Amino acid sequence: MIQSPVKETGVRYVRFLDTTLRDGEQTPGVALRPEEKLIIAMKLEDLGVDSIEAGYPSVSEGEFKSVKMISKEVTESEVIALSRSNKADIDKAIDADVRAVHLFIATSDIHMKYKLRMSRSQVIETAVNAVEYAKSHGLTVEFSAEDATRSDLDFLINVFQSVVDAGADRLDIADTVGVMWPSRIMSLVRLIKSRVRGNYLLSVHCHDDFGMAVANSVAAIEAGADQAHGTINGVGERAGNAALEEIASAVRFLLGYGTRIRFNKIKEVSDVVSRFFKIPVPPNKAIVGVNAFSHESGIHVHGILNNPLTYEPIDPTMVGMNRRIVLGKHSGRHSVEYALKMMGIEPSNELVTRILRRIKELGDSGSSLTWEDFKRIVLMETNGESA
Protein backbone atom coordinates (compact mmCIF):
# COMPACT_ATOMS: atom_id res chain seq x y z
CA MET A 1 0.00 0.00 0.00
CA ILE A 2 1.25 3.50 -0.82
CA GLN A 3 1.74 5.63 2.28
CA SER A 4 0.44 9.15 1.83
CA PRO A 5 3.07 11.89 1.95
CA VAL A 6 0.62 14.11 3.86
CA LYS A 7 -0.71 13.15 7.28
CA GLU A 8 -4.16 14.05 8.54
CA THR A 9 -2.76 17.01 10.50
CA GLY A 10 -1.76 18.69 7.26
CA VAL A 11 1.96 18.43 8.06
CA ARG A 12 3.82 17.04 5.08
CA TYR A 13 5.16 13.55 5.78
CA VAL A 14 8.46 12.27 4.40
CA ARG A 15 9.21 8.59 4.05
CA PHE A 16 12.65 7.01 4.60
CA LEU A 17 14.06 3.84 3.07
CA ASP A 18 17.21 2.71 4.84
CA THR A 19 19.65 0.76 2.69
CA THR A 20 22.47 0.31 5.22
CA LEU A 21 22.10 -3.47 4.99
CA ARG A 22 22.19 -3.52 1.19
CA ASP A 23 23.91 -0.55 -0.43
CA GLY A 24 25.76 0.20 2.79
CA GLU A 25 27.17 -3.30 2.99
CA GLN A 26 28.62 -2.80 -0.48
CA THR A 27 31.28 -0.69 1.23
CA PRO A 28 34.59 -2.28 0.13
CA GLY A 29 35.88 -4.65 2.79
CA VAL A 30 32.58 -4.92 4.68
CA ALA A 31 30.80 -8.26 5.05
CA LEU A 32 28.17 -8.83 7.72
CA ARG A 33 27.02 -12.12 9.17
CA PRO A 34 23.26 -12.80 9.13
CA GLU A 35 22.97 -12.34 12.89
CA GLU A 36 24.76 -8.98 12.68
CA LYS A 37 22.41 -7.82 9.94
CA LEU A 38 19.45 -8.82 12.10
CA ILE A 39 20.74 -6.77 15.04
CA ILE A 40 21.11 -3.71 12.81
CA ALA A 41 17.67 -4.29 11.28
CA MET A 42 16.06 -4.38 14.72
CA LYS A 43 17.81 -1.11 15.59
CA LEU A 44 16.54 0.44 12.35
CA GLU A 45 13.02 -0.70 13.16
CA ASP A 46 13.36 0.88 16.61
CA LEU A 47 14.64 4.07 14.94
CA GLY A 48 11.41 4.23 12.97
CA VAL A 49 12.51 4.00 9.33
CA ASP A 50 9.60 3.27 7.02
CA SER A 51 11.41 0.66 4.89
CA ILE A 52 14.45 -1.48 5.62
CA GLU A 53 16.22 -2.74 2.53
CA ALA A 54 17.37 -5.99 4.10
CA GLY A 55 19.61 -7.11 1.27
CA TYR A 56 19.83 -8.71 -2.13
CA PRO A 57 18.62 -12.34 -1.74
CA SER A 58 20.12 -13.55 -5.04
CA VAL A 59 23.66 -12.56 -4.08
CA SER A 60 24.41 -15.54 -1.78
CA GLU A 61 22.80 -18.08 0.51
CA GLY A 62 23.90 -16.07 3.52
CA GLU A 63 22.26 -12.97 2.09
CA PHE A 64 19.07 -14.92 1.39
CA LYS A 65 19.09 -16.23 4.96
CA SER A 66 19.59 -12.71 6.33
CA VAL A 67 16.68 -11.26 4.37
CA LYS A 68 14.38 -14.12 5.37
CA MET A 69 15.37 -13.79 9.03
CA ILE A 70 14.78 -10.03 9.00
CA SER A 71 11.44 -10.46 7.23
CA LYS A 72 10.31 -12.73 10.03
CA GLU A 73 11.48 -10.57 12.94
CA VAL A 74 10.76 -7.02 11.76
CA THR A 75 7.08 -6.06 11.99
CA GLU A 76 6.89 -2.26 12.36
CA SER A 77 8.92 -1.32 9.26
CA GLU A 78 8.45 -2.55 5.70
CA VAL A 79 11.13 -5.09 4.76
CA ILE A 80 12.13 -4.72 1.13
CA ALA A 81 14.60 -6.76 -0.95
CA LEU A 82 16.64 -5.67 -3.96
CA SER A 83 16.02 -7.48 -7.21
CA ARG A 84 17.11 -7.12 -10.79
CA SER A 85 14.28 -6.89 -13.27
CA ASN A 86 14.00 -10.62 -13.87
CA LYS A 87 11.81 -13.45 -12.61
CA ALA A 88 14.61 -15.41 -10.97
CA ASP A 89 15.56 -12.53 -8.68
CA ILE A 90 11.92 -11.74 -7.89
CA ASP A 91 11.23 -15.40 -7.06
CA LYS A 92 14.21 -15.39 -4.69
CA ALA A 93 12.81 -12.31 -2.95
CA ILE A 94 9.41 -13.98 -2.67
CA ASP A 95 11.06 -17.07 -1.16
CA ALA A 96 12.69 -14.78 1.40
CA ASP A 97 9.18 -13.83 2.56
CA VAL A 98 9.39 -10.12 1.80
CA ARG A 99 6.25 -8.22 0.87
CA ALA A 100 8.06 -5.50 -1.05
CA VAL A 101 10.66 -5.61 -3.78
CA HIS A 102 13.05 -2.96 -5.05
CA LEU A 103 13.39 -3.58 -8.78
CA PHE A 104 16.03 -1.82 -10.81
CA ILE A 105 17.36 -1.54 -14.33
CA ALA A 106 19.76 0.99 -15.83
CA THR A 107 18.35 3.71 -18.06
CA SER A 108 21.43 5.72 -19.09
CA ASP A 109 22.86 5.21 -22.56
CA ILE A 110 26.30 4.34 -21.18
CA HIS A 111 24.88 1.59 -18.95
CA MET A 112 22.55 0.23 -21.60
CA LYS A 113 25.36 0.06 -24.17
CA TYR A 114 28.29 -1.19 -22.12
CA LYS A 115 26.64 -3.13 -19.28
CA LEU A 116 23.19 -4.31 -20.32
CA ARG A 117 23.82 -4.43 -24.08
CA MET A 118 20.13 -3.70 -24.52
CA SER A 119 18.16 -1.24 -26.61
CA ARG A 120 15.83 1.32 -25.08
CA SER A 121 12.77 -0.69 -26.10
CA GLN A 122 14.25 -3.82 -24.54
CA VAL A 123 14.87 -1.97 -21.25
CA ILE A 124 11.27 -0.75 -21.12
CA GLU A 125 9.90 -4.21 -21.96
CA THR A 126 12.12 -5.85 -19.31
CA ALA A 127 11.13 -3.30 -16.66
CA VAL A 128 7.41 -3.58 -17.38
CA ASN A 129 7.48 -7.39 -17.38
CA ALA A 130 9.28 -7.41 -14.03
CA VAL A 131 6.85 -4.97 -12.43
CA GLU A 132 3.84 -6.90 -13.71
CA TYR A 133 5.31 -10.19 -12.48
CA ALA A 134 6.05 -8.79 -9.01
CA LYS A 135 2.61 -7.20 -8.72
CA SER A 136 0.97 -10.48 -9.78
CA HIS A 137 2.53 -11.99 -6.66
CA GLY A 138 1.11 -9.30 -4.40
CA LEU A 139 4.35 -7.38 -3.82
CA THR A 140 4.72 -3.68 -3.23
CA VAL A 141 7.06 -2.49 -5.98
CA GLU A 142 9.63 0.26 -5.77
CA PHE A 143 11.23 0.76 -9.16
CA SER A 144 14.65 2.37 -9.53
CA ALA A 145 16.05 3.73 -12.75
CA GLU A 146 19.73 3.05 -12.20
CA ASP A 147 21.91 5.97 -13.32
CA ALA A 148 18.74 7.99 -13.79
CA THR A 149 20.57 11.27 -13.44
CA ARG A 150 22.70 10.58 -16.54
CA SER A 151 19.75 9.33 -18.58
CA ASP A 152 18.04 11.04 -21.47
CA LEU A 153 15.13 12.82 -19.77
CA ASP A 154 12.46 11.92 -22.28
CA PHE A 155 13.48 8.28 -22.14
CA LEU A 156 13.59 8.33 -18.32
CA ILE A 157 10.06 9.74 -18.20
CA ASN A 158 8.95 7.10 -20.70
CA VAL A 159 10.40 4.33 -18.51
CA PHE A 160 8.81 5.74 -15.36
CA GLN A 161 5.41 6.17 -17.02
CA SER A 162 5.56 2.62 -18.39
CA VAL A 163 6.28 1.03 -14.99
CA VAL A 164 3.65 3.15 -13.24
CA ASP A 165 1.13 1.99 -15.84
CA ALA A 166 2.29 -1.58 -15.08
CA GLY A 167 1.55 -1.07 -11.37
CA ALA A 168 4.73 0.24 -9.73
CA ASP A 169 3.94 1.84 -6.36
CA ARG A 170 7.08 3.93 -5.96
CA LEU A 171 9.60 5.39 -8.41
CA ASP A 172 13.21 6.09 -7.51
CA ILE A 173 15.62 8.55 -9.10
CA ALA A 174 19.01 6.91 -8.59
CA ASP A 175 21.93 9.33 -8.68
CA THR A 176 24.20 6.33 -9.06
CA VAL A 177 27.50 8.16 -9.44
CA GLY A 178 26.61 11.29 -7.49
CA VAL A 179 26.61 13.81 -10.32
CA MET A 180 23.64 15.88 -9.16
CA TRP A 181 23.70 19.22 -7.37
CA PRO A 182 20.75 20.67 -5.42
CA SER A 183 19.22 23.01 -8.02
CA ARG A 184 19.52 20.36 -10.73
CA ILE A 185 17.88 17.58 -8.74
CA MET A 186 15.09 19.94 -7.72
CA SER A 187 14.40 20.58 -11.40
CA LEU A 188 14.46 16.85 -12.16
CA VAL A 189 12.04 16.03 -9.35
CA ARG A 190 9.63 18.72 -10.49
CA LEU A 191 9.86 17.53 -14.09
CA ILE A 192 9.06 13.93 -13.20
CA LYS A 193 6.23 14.90 -10.86
CA SER A 194 4.69 17.04 -13.59
CA ARG A 195 5.09 14.62 -16.49
CA VAL A 196 4.67 11.12 -15.03
CA ARG A 197 0.99 10.56 -14.37
CA GLY A 198 -0.49 8.15 -11.86
CA ASN A 199 -0.63 7.20 -8.21
CA TYR A 200 2.95 6.72 -7.05
CA LEU A 201 5.48 8.02 -4.54
CA LEU A 202 8.73 9.51 -5.80
CA SER A 203 12.03 8.60 -4.14
CA VAL A 204 15.61 9.76 -4.47
CA HIS A 205 18.73 7.66 -3.96
CA CYS A 206 21.82 9.86 -3.79
CA HIS A 207 25.51 8.94 -3.72
CA ASP A 208 28.18 11.20 -2.29
CA ASP A 209 30.86 11.26 -5.00
CA PHE A 210 30.95 15.07 -4.95
CA GLY A 211 29.97 15.46 -1.30
CA MET A 212 26.41 16.57 -2.02
CA ALA A 213 24.32 13.47 -1.33
CA VAL A 214 22.60 14.86 1.76
CA ALA A 215 22.09 18.31 0.22
CA ASN A 216 20.69 16.71 -2.93
CA SER A 217 18.33 14.50 -0.94
CA VAL A 218 17.01 17.42 1.12
CA ALA A 219 16.63 19.60 -1.99
CA ALA A 220 14.73 16.79 -3.73
CA ILE A 221 12.35 16.47 -0.80
CA GLU A 222 11.82 20.22 -0.72
CA ALA A 223 11.01 20.06 -4.45
CA GLY A 224 8.34 17.41 -3.88
CA ALA A 225 10.01 14.00 -3.56
CA ASP A 226 8.11 11.83 -1.08
CA GLN A 227 10.92 9.56 0.10
CA ALA A 228 14.69 9.50 0.45
CA HIS A 229 17.00 6.49 0.55
CA GLY A 230 19.94 6.69 2.90
CA THR A 231 22.39 4.74 5.02
CA ILE A 232 23.38 5.21 8.64
CA ASN A 233 26.65 7.16 8.87
CA GLY A 234 26.60 7.52 5.06
CA VAL A 235 28.25 4.12 4.55
CA GLY A 236 28.37 2.72 1.04
CA GLU A 237 30.57 2.07 -1.96
CA ARG A 238 33.03 4.67 -3.22
CA ALA A 239 32.32 7.93 -1.32
CA GLY A 240 29.23 6.43 0.30
CA ASN A 241 25.52 7.18 0.31
CA ALA A 242 23.49 10.04 1.74
CA ALA A 243 23.59 9.79 5.54
CA LEU A 244 20.04 9.02 6.61
CA GLU A 245 20.44 10.63 10.04
CA GLU A 246 21.51 13.89 8.40
CA ILE A 247 18.69 13.95 5.83
CA ALA A 248 16.10 13.12 8.48
CA SER A 249 17.39 15.78 10.88
CA ALA A 250 17.38 18.44 8.16
CA VAL A 251 13.89 17.45 7.01
CA ARG A 252 12.51 17.57 10.54
CA PHE A 253 14.38 20.44 12.18
CA LEU A 254 14.98 22.73 9.20
CA LEU A 255 12.07 22.05 6.84
CA GLY A 256 9.60 21.14 9.59
CA TYR A 257 8.22 18.04 7.86
CA GLY A 258 6.92 14.99 9.69
CA THR A 259 8.70 11.63 9.84
CA ARG A 260 8.47 8.37 11.78
CA ILE A 261 12.07 8.73 12.95
CA ARG A 262 12.67 8.49 16.71
CA PHE A 263 15.48 11.01 16.74
CA ASN A 264 16.71 10.21 20.25
CA LYS A 265 17.70 6.75 18.91
CA ILE A 266 20.00 8.09 16.19
CA LYS A 267 23.30 7.99 18.10
CA GLU A 268 22.63 4.46 19.34
CA VAL A 269 22.03 3.17 15.81
CA SER A 270 25.08 5.03 14.51
CA ASP A 271 27.29 3.38 17.12
CA VAL A 272 25.97 -0.11 16.28
CA VAL A 273 26.57 0.36 12.55
CA SER A 274 30.05 1.78 13.20
CA ARG A 275 30.94 -1.24 15.34
CA PHE A 276 29.72 -3.94 12.95
CA PHE A 277 31.04 -2.19 9.85
CA LYS A 278 34.35 -1.50 11.62
CA ILE A 279 34.26 2.08 10.30
CA PRO A 280 34.83 4.80 12.92
CA VAL A 281 32.54 7.82 12.78
CA PRO A 282 34.63 10.90 11.90
CA PRO A 283 34.75 13.24 14.92
CA ASN A 284 33.49 16.21 12.91
CA LYS A 285 30.62 14.31 11.25
CA ALA A 286 27.29 16.11 11.38
CA ILE A 287 24.72 14.96 13.96
CA VAL A 288 26.60 11.93 15.37
CA GLY A 289 30.29 12.89 15.38
CA VAL A 290 31.87 13.33 18.82
CA ASN A 291 32.61 16.97 18.00
CA ALA A 292 29.17 17.76 16.59
CA PHE A 293 28.12 19.34 19.89
CA SER A 294 31.56 19.99 21.41
CA HIS A 295 32.85 23.48 22.18
CA GLU A 296 36.37 24.72 22.97
CA SER A 297 36.52 28.33 21.79
CA GLY A 298 36.10 30.70 24.71
CA ILE A 299 33.67 32.91 22.79
CA HIS A 300 31.54 29.90 21.90
CA VAL A 301 31.54 28.47 25.40
CA HIS A 302 30.52 31.82 26.85
CA GLY A 303 27.55 31.88 24.48
CA ILE A 304 26.63 28.23 25.08
CA LEU A 305 26.62 28.64 28.86
CA ASN A 306 24.28 31.63 28.59
CA ASN A 307 22.03 30.13 25.91
CA PRO A 308 22.91 26.92 24.02
CA LEU A 309 21.13 28.14 20.88
CA THR A 310 23.89 30.69 20.35
CA TYR A 311 26.16 27.97 18.91
CA GLU A 312 23.95 24.88 18.60
CA PRO A 313 21.18 24.53 15.99
CA ILE A 314 19.30 21.96 18.10
CA ASP A 315 19.48 20.47 21.58
CA PRO A 316 21.97 17.56 21.27
CA THR A 317 19.75 15.28 23.37
CA MET A 318 17.18 15.39 20.55
CA VAL A 319 19.47 13.13 18.51
CA GLY A 320 20.83 11.11 21.43
CA MET A 321 23.98 13.21 21.82
CA ASN A 322 25.49 15.17 24.71
CA ARG A 323 27.03 18.61 24.86
CA ARG A 324 30.77 18.72 25.62
CA ILE A 325 32.81 21.66 26.84
CA VAL A 326 36.39 20.93 25.78
CA LEU A 327 39.42 22.59 27.38
CA GLY A 328 42.36 23.65 25.21
CA LYS A 329 44.39 26.58 23.93
CA HIS A 330 41.26 28.28 22.56
CA SER A 331 39.46 28.12 25.90
CA GLY A 332 38.50 31.19 27.90
CA ARG A 333 37.74 31.93 31.53
CA HIS A 334 34.12 30.75 31.28
CA SER A 335 35.26 27.26 30.27
CA VAL A 336 37.59 26.97 33.24
CA GLU A 337 34.96 28.31 35.64
CA TYR A 338 32.47 25.78 34.28
CA ALA A 339 34.92 22.89 34.65
CA LEU A 340 35.87 23.90 38.19
CA LYS A 341 32.23 24.04 39.22
CA MET A 342 31.77 20.55 37.80
CA MET A 343 34.52 19.45 40.18
CA GLY A 344 32.76 21.17 43.08
CA ILE A 345 35.36 23.95 43.34
CA GLU A 346 34.33 27.60 43.62
CA PRO A 347 36.40 29.44 40.98
CA SER A 348 38.26 32.51 42.19
CA ASN A 349 39.63 35.00 39.66
CA GLU A 350 43.22 34.21 40.63
CA LEU A 351 42.76 30.43 40.41
CA VAL A 352 41.06 30.68 37.02
CA THR A 353 43.87 32.88 35.69
CA ARG A 354 46.59 30.45 36.79
CA ILE A 355 44.80 27.38 35.45
CA LEU A 356 44.01 29.06 32.14
CA ARG A 357 47.66 30.00 31.71
CA ARG A 358 48.70 26.36 32.22
CA ILE A 359 46.10 25.15 29.73
CA LYS A 360 47.26 27.57 27.03
CA GLU A 361 50.91 26.64 27.62
CA LEU A 362 50.03 22.99 27.03
CA GLY A 363 48.08 23.87 23.91
CA ASP A 364 50.88 26.00 22.48
CA SER A 365 53.26 23.07 22.94
CA GLY A 366 51.03 20.96 20.68
CA SER A 367 49.57 18.84 23.48
CA SER A 368 45.88 18.06 23.80
CA LEU A 369 44.28 18.33 27.21
CA THR A 370 42.41 15.44 28.78
CA TRP A 371 40.08 15.67 31.76
CA GLU A 372 42.77 13.95 33.84
CA ASP A 373 45.29 16.60 32.75
CA PHE A 374 42.89 19.30 33.86
CA LYS A 375 42.36 17.70 37.26
CA ARG A 376 46.13 17.42 37.70
CA ILE A 377 46.57 21.12 36.90
CA VAL A 378 43.78 22.04 39.32
CA LEU A 379 45.38 19.93 42.04
CA MET A 380 48.76 21.59 41.56
CA GLU A 381 47.33 25.10 41.50
CA THR A 382 45.05 24.62 44.49
CA ASN A 383 48.00 23.19 46.45
CA GLY A 384 50.20 26.08 45.38
CA GLU A 385 52.53 23.77 43.47
CA SER A 386 54.32 24.61 40.22
CA ALA A 387 54.48 22.36 37.21
Protein Blocks (a to p, Z undefined) as FASTA:
>chain_A
ZZdfbdfkopacdddddfklmmmmmpghiacdfklmmmmmmmmmmnopabdcfbjfklpm
klmmmmmmmmmmpmkbccddddddbfklmmmmmmnopabdcddddfbfklmmmmnopafk
lmmmmmmmmmmmmmmnopacddddehklmccfklmmmmmmmmmmnopabdcdddfkopac
fklmmmmmmmmmmmmgcjddddddddfklopmmmmmmmmmmnopabdcddehhiaehjbp
adfklmmmmmmmmnopacfbdfklmmmmmmmmmmmnopacdfklghjamklmgcfblklm
mmmmmomklmpcbdfklnopacdddddfkbcfklmmmmmmmnopacdfklmmmmmmmmmm
mmmnopacdfklmmmmmmmmmnopaZZ
